[in-house]
Amino acid sequence: MVGYDPNADDRSISKFEVAAAGSVSGLVTRALISPLDVIKIRFQLQIERLSPSDPSAKYHGILQAGRQILREEGPTAFWKGHIPAQLLSIGYGAVQFLSFEMLTELVHRAGLHDARDFSVHFLCGGLSACAATLAVHPVDVLRTRFAAQGEPKVYRTLRAAVATMYRTEGPLVFYKGLNPTVIAIFPYAGFQFSFYSSLKRVYDWATPAEGKKNGNLKNLLCGSGAGVISKTLTYPLDLFKKRLQVGGFEQARASFGQVRRYRGLLDCAGQVLREEGARGFFKGLSPSLLKAALATGLMFFWYEIFCGLFQRVREADS
Protein backbone atom coordinates (compact mmCIF):
# COMPACT_ATOMS: atom_id res chain seq x y z
CA MET A 1 0.00 0.00 0.00
CA VAL A 2 3.10 2.25 -0.01
CA GLY A 3 3.10 4.33 -3.20
CA TYR A 4 0.78 4.20 -6.17
CA ASP A 5 -0.11 0.70 -7.35
CA PRO A 6 -2.13 0.59 -10.60
CA ASN A 7 -3.25 -2.97 -9.80
CA ALA A 8 -4.69 -2.08 -6.38
CA ASP A 9 -8.23 -1.41 -7.54
CA ASP A 10 -9.60 -1.49 -3.99
CA ARG A 11 -7.51 1.42 -2.73
CA SER A 12 -9.76 4.32 -1.91
CA ILE A 13 -7.97 6.55 0.59
CA SER A 14 -7.46 10.23 -0.16
CA LYS A 15 -4.23 12.21 -0.39
CA PHE A 16 -5.08 13.81 2.96
CA GLU A 17 -5.37 10.36 4.55
CA VAL A 18 -2.01 9.36 3.04
CA ALA A 19 -0.44 12.44 4.68
CA ALA A 20 -2.23 11.73 7.97
CA ALA A 21 -1.02 8.11 8.00
CA GLY A 22 2.54 9.31 7.35
CA SER A 23 2.30 11.84 10.21
CA VAL A 24 0.93 9.38 12.76
CA SER A 25 3.45 6.69 11.81
CA GLY A 26 6.23 9.23 12.28
CA LEU A 27 4.88 10.34 15.66
CA VAL A 28 4.56 6.83 17.11
CA THR A 29 7.90 5.67 15.73
CA ARG A 30 9.77 8.73 17.05
CA ALA A 31 8.45 8.25 20.59
CA LEU A 32 9.65 4.64 20.62
CA ILE A 33 13.15 5.09 19.18
CA SER A 34 14.17 8.40 20.79
CA PRO A 35 16.61 6.85 23.35
CA LEU A 36 18.61 5.17 20.58
CA ASP A 37 18.62 8.40 18.61
CA VAL A 38 20.12 10.32 21.54
CA ILE A 39 22.86 7.69 22.03
CA LYS A 40 23.59 7.67 18.29
CA ILE A 41 23.98 11.46 18.18
CA ARG A 42 26.31 11.41 21.21
CA PHE A 43 28.48 8.78 19.47
CA GLN A 44 28.56 10.69 16.19
CA LEU A 45 29.69 13.91 17.88
CA GLN A 46 32.44 12.31 19.99
CA ILE A 47 35.93 12.96 18.61
CA GLU A 48 37.62 10.33 20.82
CA ARG A 49 37.55 6.66 19.83
CA LEU A 50 34.49 4.67 20.89
CA SER A 51 36.62 2.26 22.90
CA PRO A 52 37.09 1.50 26.61
CA SER A 53 40.86 1.52 25.96
CA ASP A 54 40.73 5.28 25.36
CA PRO A 55 40.64 6.88 28.84
CA SER A 56 39.47 10.22 27.42
CA ALA A 57 36.42 8.70 25.70
CA LYS A 58 33.18 9.51 27.49
CA TYR A 59 31.16 6.86 25.64
CA HIS A 60 32.34 3.53 24.22
CA GLY A 61 29.30 1.26 23.97
CA ILE A 62 25.51 1.33 23.74
CA LEU A 63 24.84 -0.10 27.21
CA GLN A 64 27.64 1.91 28.83
CA ALA A 65 26.40 5.12 27.20
CA GLY A 66 22.84 4.38 28.25
CA ARG A 67 23.86 3.79 31.88
CA GLN A 68 26.04 6.90 31.98
CA ILE A 69 23.41 9.19 30.47
CA LEU A 70 20.84 7.78 32.91
CA ARG A 71 23.17 8.28 35.88
CA GLU A 72 24.34 11.80 34.97
CA GLU A 73 21.23 13.31 33.37
CA GLY A 74 18.28 11.16 34.40
CA PRO A 75 15.74 9.25 32.28
CA THR A 76 14.38 12.38 30.60
CA ALA A 77 17.74 12.80 28.84
CA PHE A 78 16.72 10.01 26.44
CA TRP A 79 13.95 12.26 25.19
CA LYS A 80 16.02 15.45 24.98
CA GLY A 81 14.78 17.51 22.09
CA HIS A 82 11.69 15.33 21.85
CA ILE A 83 9.29 18.18 21.05
CA PRO A 84 11.26 19.39 18.01
CA ALA A 85 11.88 15.74 17.13
CA GLN A 86 8.13 15.06 17.11
CA LEU A 87 7.45 18.17 15.03
CA LEU A 88 10.12 16.89 12.66
CA SER A 89 8.63 13.40 12.46
CA ILE A 90 5.04 14.54 11.99
CA GLY A 91 5.88 17.03 9.25
CA TYR A 92 8.46 14.82 7.59
CA GLY A 93 6.20 11.77 7.51
CA ALA A 94 3.31 13.71 5.99
CA VAL A 95 5.38 15.36 3.24
CA GLN A 96 7.42 12.23 2.45
CA PHE A 97 4.57 9.75 2.04
CA LEU A 98 2.30 12.23 0.26
CA SER A 99 5.10 13.19 -2.16
CA PHE A 100 5.97 9.54 -2.77
CA GLU A 101 2.34 8.70 -3.52
CA MET A 102 2.00 11.62 -5.94
CA LEU A 103 5.33 11.00 -7.69
CA THR A 104 4.71 7.28 -8.26
CA GLU A 105 1.23 8.08 -9.57
CA LEU A 106 2.75 10.69 -11.90
CA VAL A 107 5.23 8.15 -13.26
CA HIS A 108 2.40 5.70 -13.93
CA ARG A 109 0.16 8.25 -15.66
CA ALA A 110 3.07 9.47 -17.79
CA GLY A 111 3.52 5.89 -19.00
CA LEU A 112 7.28 6.05 -18.60
CA HIS A 113 7.90 3.05 -16.32
CA ASP A 114 6.08 0.57 -14.13
CA ALA A 115 5.37 2.53 -10.93
CA ARG A 116 6.43 -0.52 -8.88
CA ASP A 117 9.96 -0.83 -10.35
CA PHE A 118 12.98 -0.70 -8.02
CA SER A 119 14.42 2.28 -9.92
CA VAL A 120 11.13 4.20 -9.80
CA HIS A 121 10.76 3.66 -6.06
CA PHE A 122 14.41 4.69 -5.56
CA LEU A 123 14.00 7.92 -7.54
CA CYS A 124 10.59 8.84 -6.11
CA GLY A 125 11.64 7.89 -2.59
CA GLY A 126 14.73 10.08 -2.83
CA LEU A 127 12.85 13.06 -4.26
CA SER A 128 10.06 12.79 -1.68
CA ALA A 129 12.63 12.74 1.13
CA CYS A 130 14.37 15.82 -0.28
CA ALA A 131 11.05 17.68 -0.33
CA ALA A 132 10.36 16.63 3.26
CA THR A 133 13.88 17.61 4.33
CA LEU A 134 13.59 21.12 2.91
CA ALA A 135 10.30 21.52 4.76
CA VAL A 136 11.50 20.43 8.21
CA HIS A 137 15.30 20.91 8.28
CA PRO A 138 15.19 23.85 10.77
CA VAL A 139 13.42 21.56 13.24
CA ASP A 140 16.10 18.88 12.67
CA VAL A 141 18.81 21.39 13.61
CA LEU A 142 16.92 22.26 16.80
CA ARG A 143 16.47 18.57 17.67
CA THR A 144 20.20 17.92 17.21
CA ARG A 145 21.15 20.89 19.39
CA PHE A 146 18.84 19.73 22.20
CA ALA A 147 20.02 16.11 22.00
CA ALA A 148 23.70 17.16 21.90
CA GLN A 149 23.80 19.57 24.85
CA GLY A 150 24.93 18.42 28.26
CA GLU A 151 24.60 20.01 31.69
CA PRO A 152 24.22 22.89 32.37
CA LYS A 153 21.83 23.35 29.49
CA VAL A 154 22.43 26.13 26.97
CA TYR A 155 18.83 26.01 25.75
CA ARG A 156 16.04 25.60 28.32
CA THR A 157 13.04 25.81 26.00
CA LEU A 158 12.33 25.52 22.29
CA ARG A 159 11.42 29.20 22.10
CA ALA A 160 14.65 30.23 23.84
CA ALA A 161 16.67 28.04 21.49
CA VAL A 162 15.14 29.61 18.39
CA ALA A 163 15.67 33.14 19.71
CA THR A 164 19.26 32.53 20.86
CA MET A 165 20.33 30.74 17.67
CA TYR A 166 18.80 33.44 15.47
CA ARG A 167 20.36 36.26 17.49
CA THR A 168 23.86 34.79 17.80
CA GLU A 169 24.27 32.86 14.55
CA GLY A 170 21.81 34.39 12.08
CA PRO A 171 18.90 32.86 10.12
CA LEU A 172 21.11 30.48 8.11
CA VAL A 173 21.89 28.55 11.29
CA PHE A 174 18.60 26.71 10.81
CA TYR A 175 19.93 25.22 7.57
CA LYS A 176 23.33 24.14 8.87
CA GLY A 177 24.23 20.74 7.52
CA LEU A 178 21.66 20.98 4.71
CA ASN A 179 24.08 19.98 1.92
CA PRO A 180 25.17 16.64 3.46
CA THR A 181 21.59 16.08 4.62
CA VAL A 182 20.16 16.33 1.11
CA ILE A 183 23.09 14.38 -0.38
CA ALA A 184 22.60 11.63 2.23
CA ILE A 185 18.81 11.56 2.39
CA PHE A 186 18.25 11.05 -1.33
CA PRO A 187 19.97 7.64 -1.56
CA TYR A 188 18.96 6.69 1.99
CA ALA A 189 15.23 7.22 1.45
CA GLY A 190 15.48 5.92 -2.12
CA PHE A 191 16.96 2.67 -0.83
CA GLN A 192 14.37 2.53 1.98
CA PHE A 193 11.41 2.58 -0.40
CA SER A 194 12.97 0.46 -3.14
CA PHE A 195 14.35 -2.23 -0.82
CA TYR A 196 11.09 -2.28 1.14
CA SER A 197 9.07 -3.12 -1.97
CA SER A 198 11.74 -5.57 -3.20
CA LEU A 199 12.01 -7.36 0.16
CA LYS A 200 8.21 -7.71 0.27
CA ARG A 201 8.31 -9.47 -3.10
CA VAL A 202 11.12 -11.74 -1.85
CA TYR A 203 9.12 -12.45 1.31
CA ASP A 204 6.06 -13.42 -0.74
CA TRP A 205 8.22 -15.68 -2.93
CA ALA A 206 9.99 -17.37 0.00
CA THR A 207 7.09 -17.71 2.45
CA PRO A 208 4.59 -20.59 2.31
CA ALA A 209 0.99 -19.68 1.59
CA GLU A 210 -0.12 -20.05 5.21
CA GLY A 211 2.64 -17.66 6.35
CA LYS A 212 1.44 -14.88 4.06
CA LYS A 213 -1.65 -14.21 6.13
CA ASN A 214 0.26 -12.05 8.62
CA GLY A 215 0.82 -8.95 6.50
CA ASN A 216 1.76 -6.79 9.48
CA LEU A 217 4.72 -9.02 10.33
CA LYS A 218 5.86 -8.89 6.70
CA ASN A 219 5.72 -5.09 6.70
CA LEU A 220 7.70 -4.88 9.94
CA LEU A 221 10.42 -7.34 8.87
CA CYS A 222 10.83 -5.95 5.36
CA GLY A 223 10.88 -2.40 6.67
CA SER A 224 13.56 -3.32 9.19
CA GLY A 225 15.69 -4.98 6.52
CA ALA A 226 15.34 -1.99 4.23
CA GLY A 227 16.39 0.32 7.07
CA VAL A 228 19.56 -1.64 7.87
CA ILE A 229 20.66 -1.84 4.22
CA SER A 230 19.93 1.85 3.57
CA LYS A 231 21.67 3.12 6.70
CA THR A 232 24.80 1.05 6.13
CA LEU A 233 25.18 2.34 2.56
CA THR A 234 24.78 6.03 3.47
CA TYR A 235 26.00 6.30 7.08
CA PRO A 236 29.12 8.54 6.69
CA LEU A 237 27.04 11.39 5.28
CA ASP A 238 24.74 11.20 8.30
CA LEU A 239 27.76 11.60 10.58
CA PHE A 240 29.00 14.64 8.61
CA LYS A 241 25.54 16.19 8.87
CA LYS A 242 25.48 15.88 12.67
CA ARG A 243 28.99 17.32 13.03
CA LEU A 244 28.09 20.33 10.89
CA GLN A 245 24.76 20.94 12.64
CA VAL A 246 26.46 21.58 15.99
CA GLY A 247 28.96 24.07 14.54
CA GLY A 248 28.96 27.23 16.66
CA PHE A 249 27.66 25.18 19.59
CA GLU A 250 31.06 24.07 20.89
CA GLN A 251 30.71 25.51 24.42
CA ALA A 252 27.87 23.10 25.19
CA ARG A 253 29.96 20.16 24.00
CA ALA A 254 32.98 20.80 26.25
CA SER A 255 31.90 18.31 28.92
CA PHE A 256 31.78 15.48 26.36
CA GLY A 257 35.42 15.74 25.25
CA GLN A 258 37.23 17.34 22.31
CA VAL A 259 35.40 19.64 19.91
CA ARG A 260 36.22 20.65 16.33
CA ARG A 261 35.22 23.40 13.93
CA TYR A 262 34.49 22.54 10.30
CA ARG A 263 34.37 24.89 7.32
CA GLY A 264 32.08 22.67 5.28
CA LEU A 265 31.35 19.12 4.12
CA LEU A 266 34.74 18.41 2.51
CA ASP A 267 36.66 19.94 5.43
CA CYS A 268 34.61 17.84 7.86
CA ALA A 269 35.31 14.64 5.89
CA GLY A 270 39.02 15.49 5.68
CA GLN A 271 39.39 16.20 9.39
CA VAL A 272 37.54 13.04 10.39
CA LEU A 273 39.73 10.94 8.09
CA ARG A 274 42.98 12.55 9.33
CA GLU A 275 42.22 12.47 13.05
CA GLU A 276 39.94 9.48 13.47
CA GLY A 277 40.75 7.28 10.49
CA ALA A 278 38.35 5.57 8.11
CA ARG A 279 36.59 3.97 11.09
CA GLY A 280 35.65 7.47 12.22
CA PHE A 281 33.18 7.64 9.34
CA PHE A 282 31.17 4.89 11.05
CA LYS A 283 31.13 6.10 14.66
CA GLY A 284 27.78 5.31 16.19
CA LEU A 285 26.93 2.76 13.48
CA SER A 286 25.78 0.09 15.95
CA PRO A 287 23.04 2.13 17.65
CA SER A 288 22.27 3.70 14.28
CA LEU A 289 21.63 0.31 12.65
CA LEU A 290 19.51 -0.77 15.60
CA LYS A 291 17.61 2.50 15.37
CA ALA A 292 17.28 2.21 11.56
CA ALA A 293 15.89 -1.31 11.82
CA LEU A 294 13.31 -0.27 14.41
CA ALA A 295 12.51 3.14 12.91
CA THR A 296 12.08 2.02 9.30
CA GLY A 297 10.29 -1.17 10.26
CA LEU A 298 7.89 0.69 12.55
CA MET A 299 7.46 3.54 10.05
CA PHE A 300 6.21 1.25 7.30
CA PHE A 301 4.35 -0.98 9.81
CA TRP A 302 2.33 1.91 11.27
CA TYR A 303 1.85 3.60 7.90
CA GLU A 304 0.34 0.45 6.39
CA ILE A 305 -1.84 -0.07 9.48
CA PHE A 306 -3.26 3.47 9.41
CA CYS A 307 -3.80 3.37 5.65
CA GLY A 308 -5.71 0.13 6.10
CA LEU A 309 -7.69 1.67 8.95
CA PHE A 310 -8.66 4.71 6.87
CA GLN A 311 -9.70 2.42 4.03
CA ARG A 312 -11.89 0.26 6.28
CA VAL A 313 -13.55 3.39 7.70
CA ARG A 314 -14.33 4.59 4.16
CA GLU A 315 -15.75 1.19 3.21
CA ALA A 316 -17.93 1.13 6.35
CA ASP A 317 -19.31 4.59 5.54
CA SER A 318 -20.10 3.76 1.94
Summary of the structure (lengths in Angstrom):
residues: 318
radius of gyration: 20.3
end to end distance: 20.5
largest distance: 66.5
contacts: 1053
relative contact order: 0.16
helix: 78%
strand: 0%
